Each structure stands twice: as C-alpha cells, then as structure tokens.
C-alpha cells in the first residue's frame, strides 16, 4: 500500500467517523464517496458496512434501504468504474 492510498483511506475513515460521532451523517457520506471516487472500492464498501452496522436499520421513509451506506459505496464505485472506462480506451485514433 503506497503512501497516497494510506492517506486517502485514513482521511475517508476520519470523515466517516466524524460524521458518526457528530450526529451529521452527510459527512459520513462524503468519506465514502471520497474513498470510492479515488478508486479504493474495498475501503468504500467496508466503511459503508461499518457505518450501517453502527447506525442500524433505517426507520421511517427510508426503511426499504436496509444498508444505505453500503449501497452508496457500491453505486459510487460502479459509477467511478463506468466513468473511468471512457478514459481507459486503448485504441485511440491519432493523426
């Protein structure tokens, strides 16, 4: 694990923990999105699972989403993978 990966995972986890300790869940979402957007898919899903376990099952209007933070990590990871596929094309035509 290189130094950049360590910093990104540490900052993502710190944001997610800060969002949990302060009763402000959008900060936790920013931590998950940061991990997934930087290409650390396993870290994003792991942080999402940990937050889902810590918060428990949602109630009220969002009760059908049993694992919302994990779904956010998965959706953001898939979105990043899909977007990066446009930049990974190997057969680029040049003049």
Helices and strands as residue ranges (DSSP letters): H 3-21, H 25-37, H 41-55, G 60-62, H 68-84
